[in-house]
Amino acid sequence: MHKSGYKSHSIHRTTQAEDDIFQEQHGTESLAKLNLANADRPDDGYVAELIVAVDPTKTAAGVGMGGPPASRM
């Protein structure tokens, strides 16, 4: 894979430490853990691990067909 285009890119890339939205949304606590799919073949890609909490006592709110709520029409 040829990556020279990225090396010559001159704009500043915002780091996670500089990203106010990432910080305000507790980004470090919500990142996927990435592992190589095959340690011997990095080009095979990654497997992401996510831990999600679910409250089984909650009931989902009804969802319409989209668009603004009726009170805004």
Jmol script that loads the backbone (N, CA, C; Angstrom):
load data "model"
ATOM      1  N   MET A   1       0.846  -1.175   0.000  1.00  0.00           N
ATOM      2  CA  MET A   1       0.000   0.000   0.000  1.00  0.00           C
ATOM      3  C   MET A   1       0.891   1.237   0.000  1.00  0.00           C
ATOM      4  N   HIS A   2       0.658   2.149  -0.916  1.00  0.00           N
ATOM      5  CA  HIS A   2       1.476   3.357  -1.068  1.00  0.00           C
ATOM      6  C   HIS A   2       0.880   4.482  -0.219  1.00  0.00           C
ATOM      7  N   LYS A   3       1.645   5.032   0.735  1.00  0.00           N
ATOM      8  CA  LYS A   3       1.138   6.033   1.674  1.00  0.00           C
ATOM      9  C   LYS A   3       1.832   7.383   1.543  1.00  0.00           C
ATOM     10  N   SER A   4       2.539   7.637   0.461  1.00  0.00           N
ATOM     11  CA  SER A   4       3.291   8.883   0.347  1.00  0.00           C
ATOM     12  C   SER A   4       2.374  10.108   0.383  1.00  0.00           C
ATOM     13  N   GLY A   5       1.135   9.967  -0.055  1.00  0.00           N
ATOM     14  CA  GLY A   5       0.192  11.081  -0.003  1.00  0.00           C
ATOM     15  C   GLY A   5      -0.019  11.583   1.420  1.00  0.00           C
ATOM     16  N   TYR A   6      -0.029  10.684   2.376  1.00  0.00           N
ATOM     17  CA  TYR A   6      -0.201  11.082   3.771  1.00  0.00           C
ATOM     18  C   TYR A   6       1.048  11.780   4.308  1.00  0.00           C
ATOM     19  N   LYS A   7       2.205  11.331   3.885  1.00  0.00           N
ATOM     20  CA  LYS A   7       3.449  11.940   4.348  1.00  0.00           C
ATOM     21  C   LYS A   7       3.578  13.376   3.869  1.00  0.00           C
ATOM     22  N   SER A   8       3.072  13.651   2.676  1.00  0.00           N
ATOM     23  CA  SER A   8       3.208  15.003   2.127  1.00  0.00           C
ATOM     24  C   SER A   8       2.055  15.923   2.518  1.00  0.00           C
ATOM     25  N   HIS A   9       1.083  15.419   3.232  1.00  0.00           N
ATOM     26  CA  HIS A   9      -0.061  16.215   3.658  1.00  0.00           C
ATOM     27  C   HIS A   9       0.403  17.225   4.705  1.00  0.00           C
ATOM     28  N   SER A  10       0.142  18.516   4.479  1.00  0.00           N
ATOM     29  CA  SER A  10       0.728  19.533   5.348  1.00  0.00           C
ATOM     30  C   SER A  10      -0.225  20.124   6.384  1.00  0.00           C
ATOM     31  N   ILE A  11      -1.507  19.713   6.414  1.00  0.00           N
ATOM     32  CA  ILE A  11      -2.403  20.287   7.426  1.00  0.00           C
ATOM     33  C   ILE A  11      -2.164  19.617   8.775  1.00  0.00           C
ATOM     34  N   HIS A  12      -2.420  20.370   9.833  1.00  0.00           N
ATOM     35  CA  HIS A  12      -2.262  19.838  11.191  1.00  0.00           C
ATOM     36  C   HIS A  12      -3.373  18.842  11.474  1.00  0.00           C
ATOM     37  N   ARG A  13      -3.020  17.687  11.932  1.00  0.00           N
ATOM     38  CA  ARG A  13      -4.011  16.682  12.310  1.00  0.00           C
ATOM     39  C   ARG A  13      -4.298  16.830  13.797  1.00  0.00           C
ATOM     40  N   THR A  14      -5.562  16.983  14.140  1.00  0.00           N
ATOM     41  CA  THR A  14      -5.970  17.148  15.528  1.00  0.00           C
ATOM     42  C   THR A  14      -5.782  15.829  16.265  1.00  0.00           C
ATOM     43  N   THR A  15      -5.092  15.891  17.382  1.00  0.00           N
ATOM     44  CA  THR A  15      -4.919  14.692  18.199  1.00  0.00           C
ATOM     45  C   THR A  15      -6.125  14.536  19.109  1.00  0.00           C
ATOM     46  N   GLN A  16      -6.290  13.383  19.684  1.00  0.00           N
ATOM     47  CA  GLN A  16      -7.397  13.172  20.614  1.00  0.00           C
ATOM     48  C   GLN A  16      -7.263  14.098  21.824  1.00  0.00           C
ATOM     49  N   ALA A  17      -6.048  14.369  22.255  1.00  0.00           N
ATOM     50  CA  ALA A  17      -5.828  15.269  23.394  1.00  0.00           C
ATOM     51  C   ALA A  17      -6.265  16.694  23.080  1.00  0.00           C
ATOM     52  N   GLU A  18      -6.200  17.098  21.801  1.00  0.00           N
ATOM     53  CA  GLU A  18      -6.585  18.448  21.387  1.00  0.00           C
ATOM     54  C   GLU A  18      -8.067  18.562  21.024  1.00  0.00           C
ATOM     55  N   ASP A  19      -8.742  17.446  20.861  1.00  0.00           N
ATOM     56  CA  ASP A  19     -10.118  17.421  20.372  1.00  0.00           C
ATOM     57  C   ASP A  19     -11.096  17.603  21.535  1.00  0.00           C
ATOM     58  N   ASP A  20     -11.671  18.802  21.643  1.00  0.00           N
ATOM     59  CA  ASP A  20     -12.584  19.100  22.762  1.00  0.00           C
ATOM     60  C   ASP A  20     -13.799  18.175  22.773  1.00  0.00           C
ATOM     61  N   ILE A  21     -14.348  17.861  21.614  1.00  0.00           N
ATOM     62  CA  ILE A  21     -15.529  16.989  21.564  1.00  0.00           C
ATOM     63  C   ILE A  21     -15.165  15.588  22.036  1.00  0.00           C
ATOM     64  N   PHE A  22     -14.039  15.084  21.584  1.00  0.00           N
ATOM     65  CA  PHE A  22     -13.579  13.765  22.037  1.00  0.00           C
ATOM     66  C   PHE A  22     -13.447  13.749  23.555  1.00  0.00           C
ATOM     67  N   GLN A  23     -12.859  14.805  24.115  1.00  0.00           N
ATOM     68  CA  GLN A  23     -12.666  14.883  25.564  1.00  0.00           C
ATOM     69  C   GLN A  23     -14.000  15.010  26.301  1.00  0.00           C
ATOM     70  N   GLU A  24     -14.887  15.904  25.826  1.00  0.00           N
ATOM     71  CA  GLU A  24     -16.176  16.137  26.491  1.00  0.00           C
ATOM     72  C   GLU A  24     -17.081  14.907  26.456  1.00  0.00           C
ATOM     73  N   GLN A  25     -16.940  14.095  25.421  1.00  0.00           N
ATOM     74  CA  GLN A  25     -17.774  12.901  25.283  1.00  0.00           C
ATOM     75  C   GLN A  25     -17.110  11.658  25.890  1.00  0.00           C
ATOM     76  N   HIS A  26     -16.067  11.862  26.700  1.00  0.00           N
ATOM     77  CA  HIS A  26     -15.357  10.763  27.369  1.00  0.00           C
ATOM     78  C   HIS A  26     -14.859   9.736  26.355  1.00  0.00           C
ATOM     79  N   GLY A  27     -14.253  10.243  25.282  1.00  0.00           N
ATOM     80  CA  GLY A  27     -13.782   9.394  24.195  1.00  0.00           C
ATOM     81  C   GLY A  27     -12.832   8.293  24.608  1.00  0.00           C
ATOM     82  N   THR A  28     -11.962   8.575  25.587  1.00  0.00           N
ATOM     83  CA  THR A  28     -11.007   7.537  25.997  1.00  0.00           C
ATOM     84  C   THR A  28     -11.718   6.349  26.634  1.00  0.00           C
ATOM     85  N   GLU A  29     -12.935   6.573  27.116  1.00  0.00           N
ATOM     86  CA  GLU A  29     -13.697   5.489  27.741  1.00  0.00           C
ATOM     87  C   GLU A  29     -14.561   4.747  26.733  1.00  0.00           C
ATOM     88  N   SER A  30     -14.616   5.218  25.498  1.00  0.00           N
ATOM     89  CA  SER A  30     -15.514   4.601  24.532  1.00  0.00           C
ATOM     90  C   SER A  30     -14.810   4.131  23.264  1.00  0.00           C
ATOM     91  N   LEU A  31     -13.523   3.971  23.329  1.00  0.00           N
ATOM     92  CA  LEU A  31     -12.781   3.511  22.157  1.00  0.00           C
ATOM     93  C   LEU A  31     -12.888   1.998  22.013  1.00  0.00           C
ATOM     94  N   ALA A  32     -12.919   1.565  20.770  1.00  0.00           N
ATOM     95  CA  ALA A  32     -12.885   0.128  20.507  1.00  0.00           C
ATOM     96  C   ALA A  32     -11.462  -0.373  20.717  1.00  0.00           C
ATOM     97  N   LYS A  33     -11.332  -1.542  21.282  1.00  0.00           N
ATOM     98  CA  LYS A  33     -10.023  -2.177  21.427  1.00  0.00           C
ATOM     99  C   LYS A  33      -9.758  -2.925  20.131  1.00  0.00           C
ATOM    100  N   LEU A  34      -8.648  -2.601  19.466  1.00  0.00           N
ATOM    101  CA  LEU A  34      -8.316  -3.224  18.184  1.00  0.00           C
ATOM    102  C   LEU A  34      -7.191  -4.231  18.349  1.00  0.00           C
ATOM    103  N   ASN A  35      -7.364  -5.376  17.747  1.00  0.00           N
ATOM    104  CA  ASN A  35      -6.344  -6.418  17.736  1.00  0.00           C
ATOM    105  C   ASN A  35      -6.164  -6.880  16.300  1.00  0.00           C
ATOM    106  N   LEU A  36      -4.945  -7.245  15.938  1.00  0.00           N
ATOM    107  CA  LEU A  36      -4.705  -7.796  14.613  1.00  0.00           C
ATOM    108  C   LEU A  36      -5.524  -9.077  14.443  1.00  0.00           C
ATOM    109  N   ALA A  37      -6.162  -9.226  13.304  1.00  0.00           N
ATOM    110  CA  ALA A  37      -6.914 -10.441  13.021  1.00  0.00           C
ATOM    111  C   ALA A  37      -5.974 -11.640  12.936  1.00  0.00           C
ATOM    112  N   ASN A  38      -4.763 -11.402  12.410  1.00  0.00           N
ATOM    113  CA  ASN A  38      -3.766 -12.455  12.269  1.00  0.00           C
ATOM    114  C   ASN A  38      -2.396 -11.814  12.513  1.00  0.00           C
ATOM    115  N   ALA A  39      -1.777 -12.114  13.633  1.00  0.00           N
ATOM    116  CA  ALA A  39      -0.508 -11.485  14.004  1.00  0.00           C
ATOM    117  C   ALA A  39       0.585 -11.710  12.966  1.00  0.00           C
ATOM    118  N   ASP A  40       0.503 -12.802  12.224  1.00  0.00           N
ATOM    119  CA  ASP A  40       1.515 -13.103  11.200  1.00  0.00           C
ATOM    120  C   ASP A  40       1.252 -12.369   9.887  1.00  0.00           C
ATOM    121  N   ARG A  41       0.036 -11.844   9.716  1.00  0.00           N
ATOM    122  CA  ARG A  41      -0.328 -11.178   8.459  1.00  0.00           C
ATOM    123  C   ARG A  41      -1.091  -9.897   8.767  1.00  0.00           C
ATOM    124  N   PRO A  42      -0.392  -8.807   9.108  1.00  0.00           N
ATOM    125  CA  PRO A  42      -1.052  -7.542   9.469  1.00  0.00           C
ATOM    126  C   PRO A  42      -2.001  -7.006   8.398  1.00  0.00           C
ATOM    127  N   ASP A  43      -1.749  -7.325   7.127  1.00  0.00           N
ATOM    128  CA  ASP A  43      -2.632  -6.844   6.065  1.00  0.00           C
ATOM    129  C   ASP A  43      -4.012  -7.485   6.106  1.00  0.00           C
ATOM    130  N   ASP A  44      -4.187  -8.524   6.920  1.00  0.00           N
ATOM    131  CA  ASP A  44      -5.504  -9.155   7.057  1.00  0.00           C
ATOM    132  C   ASP A  44      -6.476  -8.263   7.809  1.00  0.00           C
ATOM    133  N   GLY A  45      -5.964  -7.231   8.479  1.00  0.00           N
ATOM    134  CA  GLY A  45      -6.846  -6.282   9.165  1.00  0.00           C
ATOM    135  C   GLY A  45      -6.929  -6.497  10.659  1.00  0.00           C
ATOM    136  N   TYR A  46      -7.940  -5.893  11.236  1.00  0.00           N
ATOM    137  CA  TYR A  46      -8.108  -5.882  12.680  1.00  0.00           C
ATOM    138  C   TYR A  46      -9.473  -6.427  13.078  1.00  0.00           C
ATOM    139  N   VAL A  47      -9.575  -6.819  14.331  1.00  0.00           N
ATOM    140  CA  VAL A  47     -10.837  -7.198  14.950  1.00  0.00           C
ATOM    141  C   VAL A  47     -11.065  -6.187  16.060  1.00  0.00           C
ATOM    142  N   ALA A  48     -12.265  -5.591  16.107  1.00  0.00           N
ATOM    143  CA  ALA A  48     -12.588  -4.597  17.136  1.00  0.00           C
ATOM    144  C   ALA A  48     -13.376  -5.256  18.255  1.00  0.00           C
ATOM    145  N   GLU A  49     -13.047  -4.891  19.484  1.00  0.00           N
ATOM    146  CA  GLU A  49     -13.754  -5.395  20.655  1.00  0.00           C
ATOM    147  C   GLU A  49     -14.446  -4.216  21.320  1.00  0.00           C
ATOM    148  N   LEU A  50     -15.769  -4.318  21.491  1.00  0.00           N
ATOM    149  CA  LEU A  50     -16.550  -3.277  22.150  1.00  0.00           C
ATOM    150  C   LEU A  50     -17.255  -3.874  23.347  1.00  0.00           C
ATOM    151  N   ILE A  51     -17.268  -3.143  24.438  1.00  0.00           N
ATOM    152  CA  ILE A  51     -18.022  -3.556  25.615  1.00  0.00           C
ATOM    153  C   ILE A  51     -19.183  -2.583  25.749  1.00  0.00           C
ATOM    154  N   VAL A  52     -20.401  -3.127  25.750  1.00  0.00           N
ATOM    155  CA  VAL A  52     -21.604  -2.304  25.775  1.00  0.00           C
ATOM    156  C   VAL A  52     -22.459  -2.708  26.960  1.00  0.00           C
ATOM    157  N   ALA A  53     -22.932  -1.721  27.704  1.00  0.00           N
ATOM    158  CA  ALA A  53     -23.841  -1.988  28.819  1.00  0.00           C
ATOM    159  C   ALA A  53     -25.280  -1.828  28.330  1.00  0.00           C
ATOM    160  N   VAL A  54     -26.131  -2.759  28.701  1.00  0.00           N
ATOM    161  CA  VAL A  54     -27.539  -2.733  28.309  1.00  0.00           C
ATOM    162  C   VAL A  54     -28.383  -2.857  29.560  1.00  0.00           C
ATOM    163  N   ASP A  55     -29.409  -1.993  29.679  1.00  0.00           N
ATOM    164  CA  ASP A  55     -30.329  -2.067  30.802  1.00  0.00           C
ATOM    165  C   ASP A  55     -31.569  -2.822  30.342  1.00  0.00           C
ATOM    166  N   PRO A  56     -31.718  -4.090  30.731  1.00  0.00           N
ATOM    167  CA  PRO A  56     -32.845  -4.885  30.251  1.00  0.00           C
ATOM    168  C   PRO A  56     -34.196  -4.445  30.808  1.00  0.00           C
ATOM    169  N   THR A  57     -34.196  -3.551  31.795  1.00  0.00           N
ATOM    170  CA  THR A  57     -35.473  -3.096  32.360  1.00  0.00           C
ATOM    171  C   THR A  57     -36.058  -1.909  31.598  1.00  0.00           C
ATOM    172  N   LYS A  58     -35.316  -1.332  30.687  1.00  0.00           N
ATOM    173  CA  LYS A  58     -35.774  -0.162  29.932  1.00  0.00           C
ATOM    174  C   LYS A  58     -36.615  -0.584  28.736  1.00  0.00           C
ATOM    175  N   THR A  59     -37.533   0.296  28.346  1.00  0.00           N
ATOM    176  CA  THR A  59     -38.362   0.093  27.171  1.00  0.00           C
ATOM    177  C   THR A  59     -38.004   1.169  26.161  1.00  0.00           C
ATOM    178  N   ALA A  60     -37.804   0.764  24.937  1.00  0.00           N
ATOM    179  CA  ALA A  60     -37.442   1.720  23.891  1.00  0.00           C
ATOM    180  C   ALA A  60     -38.607   2.660  23.607  1.00  0.00           C
ATOM    181  N   ALA A  61     -38.289   3.913  23.321  1.00  0.00           N
ATOM    182  CA  ALA A  61     -39.306   4.890  22.937  1.00  0.00           C
ATOM    183  C   ALA A  61     -39.766   4.561  21.523  1.00  0.00           C
ATOM    184  N   GLY A  62     -41.009   4.896  21.223  1.00  0.00           N
ATOM    185  CA  GLY A  62     -41.537   4.670  19.885  1.00  0.00           C
ATOM    186  C   GLY A  62     -40.792   5.503  18.864  1.00  0.00           C
ATOM    187  N   VAL A  63     -40.623   4.961  17.680  1.00  0.00           N
ATOM    188  CA  VAL A  63     -39.911   5.660  16.619  1.00  0.00           C
ATOM    189  C   VAL A  63     -40.843   5.766  15.421  1.00  0.00           C
ATOM    190  N   GLY A  64     -40.926   6.980  14.883  1.00  0.00           N
ATOM    191  CA  GLY A  64     -41.787   7.203  13.724  1.00  0.00           C
ATOM    192  C   GLY A  64     -41.024   6.984  12.426  1.00  0.00           C
ATOM    193  N   MET A  65     -41.548   7.567  11.373  1.00  0.00           N
ATOM    194  CA  MET A  65     -40.970   7.410  10.047  1.00  0.00           C
ATOM    195  C   MET A  65     -39.870   8.444   9.771  1.00  0.00           C
ATOM    196  N   GLY A  66     -39.481   9.224  10.735  1.00  0.00           N
ATOM    197  CA  GLY A  66     -38.443  10.228  10.526  1.00  0.00           C
ATOM    198  C   GLY A  66     -39.059  11.601  10.368  1.00  0.00           C
ATOM    199  N   GLY A  67     -38.201  12.573  10.211  1.00  0.00           N
ATOM    200  CA  GLY A  67     -38.677  13.957  10.092  1.00  0.00           C
ATOM    201  C   GLY A  67     -38.826  14.590  11.457  1.00  0.00           C
ATOM    202  N   PRO A  68     -39.192  15.868  11.490  1.00  0.00           N
ATOM    203  CA  PRO A  68     -39.311  16.575  12.764  1.00  0.00           C
ATOM    204  C   PRO A  68     -40.532  16.105  13.544  1.00  0.00           C
ATOM    205  N   PRO A  69     -40.504  16.270  14.868  1.00  0.00           N
ATOM    206  CA  PRO A  69     -41.678  15.917  15.678  1.00  0.00           C
ATOM    207  C   PRO A  69     -42.887  16.740  15.223  1.00  0.00           C
ATOM    208  N   ALA A  70     -44.072  16.222  15.433  1.00  0.00           N
ATOM    209  CA  ALA A  70     -45.310  16.876  14.998  1.00  0.00           C
ATOM    210  C   ALA A  70     -45.437  18.283  15.570  1.00  0.00           C
ATOM    211  N   SER A  71     -44.912  18.523  16.778  1.00  0.00           N
ATOM    212  CA  SER A  71     -45.034  19.851  17.404  1.00  0.00           C
ATOM    213  C   SER A  71     -44.239  20.915  16.674  1.00  0.00           C
ATOM    214  N   ARG A  72     -43.284  20.518  15.824  1.00  0.00           N
ATOM    215  CA  ARG A  72     -42.470  21.474  15.068  1.00  0.00           C
ATOM    216  C   ARG A  72     -43.024  21.761  13.686  1.00  0.00           C
ATOM    217  N   MET A  73     -44.046  21.040  13.284  1.00  0.00           N
ATOM    218  CA  MET A  73     -44.579  21.195  11.929  1.00  0.00           C
ATOM    219  C   MET A  73     -45.506  22.381  11.849  1.00  0.00           C
TER     220      MET A  73
END
end "model"
wireframe off; spacefill off
backbone 0.3
color backbone group
